[in-house]
Amino acid sequence: MSEILEMTKKVLDEKLAEDITVIDMRDINPFTDYFVICTARNVRHAQSLADFVEEEANKRGYDVRMREGERESTWVLLDLYEVVIHIFTEEARKTYRLEALWADQPQESYSGE
C-alpha cells in the first residue's frame, strides 16, 4: 500500500477515529486509488481529524486537492489525490452507507498496530 495511505490510517487511528475502513478504488476510479472512511465522535472531532490529517500531509509534502464540510458538517471530505478521506459522525455514516455503496470493491478494516 502507498505511503500516503499508511500515513492517513495511522493519523486517524492515533487521533481516535473509529471504525476505519479502506476501500480499494484503483480498478474503477481514475481520480483516486483509495477511499478511507472513519467515524468521529462528534462534529468537532470530525473537524479535528481532518485538520490532523491535512497537517501531517503538508508536513510530508503531499498536496491537498480539496476539503469539503465545514464547521457544523457531519461529513468532512479530504481529497489527497491518491487517497480520499471521508470522516463521518456516526449518524451520517449510517445515512450515507458508503461501504454498502461500494460493497463490490475490496475493503479492509484498520485497527492500528
Buried (B, 14 or more C-beta within 10 A) or exposed (E): EEEBBEBBBBBBBEBEBBBBBBBBBEEEBEEBBBBBBBBBBEBEBBBBBBBBBBEBBEEEEBEBEEBEBEEEBBBBBBBBBBBBBBBBBBEBBEEBEBBEEBEEBEBEEBEEE
